């Protein structure tokens, strides 16, 4: 059985959260000021370690058929446990979705922290699971991406990129409030392809501009995770 610690937000953890998010947004703004194409011209980049197998043409139509995740639609509150399940499975830690959901509930990860900003307990759950996989101490150090180039570098190195997005921009629907957790695994022909538990196929396609804007929209909740420490090579 998966045994997570109680959900705890420390001052050090909170500072790291905000500092990494601020740094990521700043690096994207600087980069974008020199590239007015909004990454439409980005060459194809895929997390090939995750996809398993060769994809010749690397088109959206070809990717969309890959059975990456269950086709069953998860409800809106299940995105955290879906992301955790995918990460655990990929690195060989097999826990049932029911076990993960139970731990999130009894250890307090379904709550949010109110202060100068609102930090969702889901953020701390993903922090913990990545550190658990990487066999590092339970802290959020070294697992957040704080420079935009690192997102591209991870994809180039075959590494998927979990992140939080703001619903209103991600889905282009101003009536949607709040955020959502997804996993970026490919940039192809100006589109970003992400694993999304709310989509029947399991894969959402949207413009790179919409993805990155939704990723940075809520300055208090910018979270993009680095799975590099999970690899022992």
QUITA-V998985 format. One record per residue. N is the residue number from 1. RES is the residue in one letter. SS is DSSP state (A for helix, B for strand, O for the rest). PSI is psi in radians with two decimals (* if undefined). NEAR is the number of other ideal C-beta (glycine too) atoms within 10 Angstrom. Layout:
n = [N/N]
res = [RES/RES]
ss = [SS/SS]
psi = [PSI/PSI]
near = [NEAR/NEAR]
//
This chain:
n = [1/2/3/4/5/6/7/8/9/10/11/12/13/14/15/16/17/18/19/20/21/22/23/24/25/26/27/28/29/30/31/32/33/34/35/36/37/38/39/40/41/42/43/44/45/46/47/48/49/50/51/52/53/54/55/56/57/58/59/60/61/62/63/64/65/66/67/68/69/70/71/72/73/74/75/76/77/78/79/80/81/82/83/84/85/86/87/88/89/90/91/92/93/94/95/96/97/98/99/100/101/102/103/104/105/106/107/108/109/110/111/112/113/114/115/116/117/118/119/120/121/122/123/124/125/126/127/128/129/130/131/132/133/134/135/136/137/138/139/140/141/142/143/144/145/146/147/148/149/150/151/152/153/154/155/156/157/158/159/160/161/162/163/164/165/166/167/168/169/170/171/172/173/174/175/176/177/178/179/180/181/182/183/184/185/186/187/188/189/190/191/192/193/194/195/196/197/198/199/200/201/202/203/204/205/206/207/208/209/210/211/212/213/214/215/216/217/218/219/220/221/222/223/224/225/226/227/228/229/230/231/232/233]
res = [X/X/X/X/X/X/X/X/X/X/X/X/X/X/X/X/X/X/X/X/X/X/X/X/X/X/X/X/X/X/X/X/X/X/X/X/X/X/X/X/X/X/X/X/X/X/X/X/X/X/X/X/X/X/X/X/X/X/X/X/X/X/X/X/X/X/X/X/X/X/X/X/X/X/X/X/X/X/X/X/X/X/X/X/X/X/X/X/X/X/X/X/X/X/X/X/X/X/X/X/X/X/X/X/X/X/X/X/X/X/X/X/X/X/X/X/X/X/X/X/X/X/X/X/X/X/X/X/X/X/X/X/X/X/X/X/X/X/X/X/X/X/X/X/X/X/X/X/X/X/X/X/X/X/X/X/X/X/X/X/X/X/X/X/X/X/X/X/X/X/X/X/X/X/X/X/X/X/X/X/X/X/X/X/X/X/X/X/X/X/X/X/X/X/X/X/X/X/X/X/X/X/X/X/X/X/X/X/X/X/X/X/X/X/X/X/X/X/X/X/X/X/X/X/X/X/X/X/X/X/X/X/X]
ss = [O/O/O/O/O/O/O/O/O/O/A/A/A/A/A/A/A/A/A/A/A/A/A/A/A/A/A/A/A/A/A/A/A/O/O/O/O/O/O/O/O/O/O/O/B/B/O/A/A/A/A/O/O/O/O/O/O/O/O/A/A/A/A/A/O/O/O/O/O/O/O/O/O/O/O/A/A/A/A/A/A/A/A/A/A/A/A/A/A/A/O/O/O/O/O/O/A/A/A/A/A/A/A/A/A/A/O/O/O/O/O/B/B/B/O/O/O/B/B/B/A/A/A/A/A/A/A/A/A/A/A/A/A/A/O/O/O/O/O/O/O/O/O/B/O/O/O/A/A/A/A/A/A/A/A/A/O/O/O/O/B/B/B/B/B/B/A/A/A/A/O/O/O/O/O/O/O/O/B/B/B/B/B/B/B/B/B/B/O/O/B/B/B/B/B/O/O/O/O/O/O/O/B/B/B/B/B/A/A/A/A/A/A/A/A/A/O/O/A/A/A/O/O/B/B/O/O/A/A/A/O/O/O]
psi = [2.44/2.29/1.77/2.62/2.94/2.51/2.10/2.27/1.97/2.79/-0.68/-0.75/-0.74/-0.76/-0.76/-0.71/-0.90/-0.68/-0.76/-0.68/-0.76/-0.73/-0.71/-0.80/-0.71/-0.74/-0.62/-0.73/-0.76/-0.79/-0.73/-0.43/-0.34/-0.07/1.64/0.11/-0.11/0.60/0.24/-0.57/0.14/2.37/2.80/2.23/2.24/2.59/1.37/-0.43/-0.59/-0.64/-0.55/1.88/2.85/2.38/1.95/-0.97/-0.33/0.83/2.84/-0.71/-0.61/-0.72/-0.71/-0.37/-0.10/2.23/1.25/-0.72/2.78/2.46/-0.10/2.38/2.23/2.59/2.96/-0.45/0.00/0.06/-0.59/-0.88/-0.51/-0.81/-0.77/-0.72/-0.76/-0.78/-0.81/-0.82/-0.78/-0.65/0.23/0.35/1.72/1.85/2.51/2.70/-0.55/-0.69/-0.78/-0.80/-0.70/-0.78/-0.73/-0.63/-0.91/-0.39/0.09/0.28/-0.03/0.03/2.96/2.75/2.21/2.25/-2.22/-0.31/3.03/2.04/2.09/2.42/-0.40/-0.59/-0.78/-0.52/-0.76/-0.70/-0.87/-0.81/-0.66/-0.73/-0.63/-0.79/-0.72/-0.02/0.70/2.90/2.72/1.44/2.91/0.17/2.50/0.23/0.14/2.48/2.21/0.06/2.30/-0.63/-0.55/-0.53/-0.84/-0.70/-0.70/-0.76/-0.74/-0.54/0.17/0.29/2.20/2.78/1.72/2.56/2.83/2.42/2.69/2.17/-0.77/-0.62/-0.75/-0.76/0.03/0.87/1.80/-0.27/-0.26/2.34/2.42/-2.94/3.11/2.60/2.20/3.06/2.02/2.28/-0.06/2.54/2.04/2.10/0.80/0.03/2.58/2.39/2.18/2.62/2.14/2.04/-0.19/-0.16/2.30/-0.67/-0.26/-0.14/2.25/2.35/2.26/2.94/2.64/-0.65/-0.79/-0.70/-0.88/-0.61/-0.70/-0.55/-0.57/0.04/-0.72/1.76/-0.40/-0.20/0.56/2.06/2.01/2.19/2.54/2.02/0.06/-0.74/-0.26/-0.21/2.25/-0.14/*]
near = [7/16/8/20/12/8/18/13/17/11/7/11/17/16/11/19/22/16/12/22/24/13/16/23/18/14/17/20/11/11/14/15/8/6/11/7/11/15/19/13/10/18/10/13/21/19/21/18/14/19/16/8/6/7/15/6/9/16/13/13/8/12/20/14/9/18/8/20/20/13/11/9/12/19/8/11/10/16/22/25/24/23/27/29/24/20/21/19/12/15/16/7/14/10/16/11/15/9/16/22/17/16/21/20/11/11/19/15/23/16/14/13/15/8/9/8/15/12/21/20/19/26/25/25/24/24/21/22/27/23/19/20/19/18/9/14/7/13/14/24/14/13/24/22/25/18/17/23/11/18/23/17/15/21/23/14/13/15/20/24/22/25/26/26/30/20/20/17/21/24/18/12/10/9/7/15/9/11/24/23/25/26/25/25/26/24/22/21/13/14/19/26/23/23/22/25/25/18/16/9/15/22/20/22/18/18/15/20/16/17/24/23/16/24/28/21/18/20/11/12/21/24/25/24/26/21/23/15/15/20/13/6/2]
//
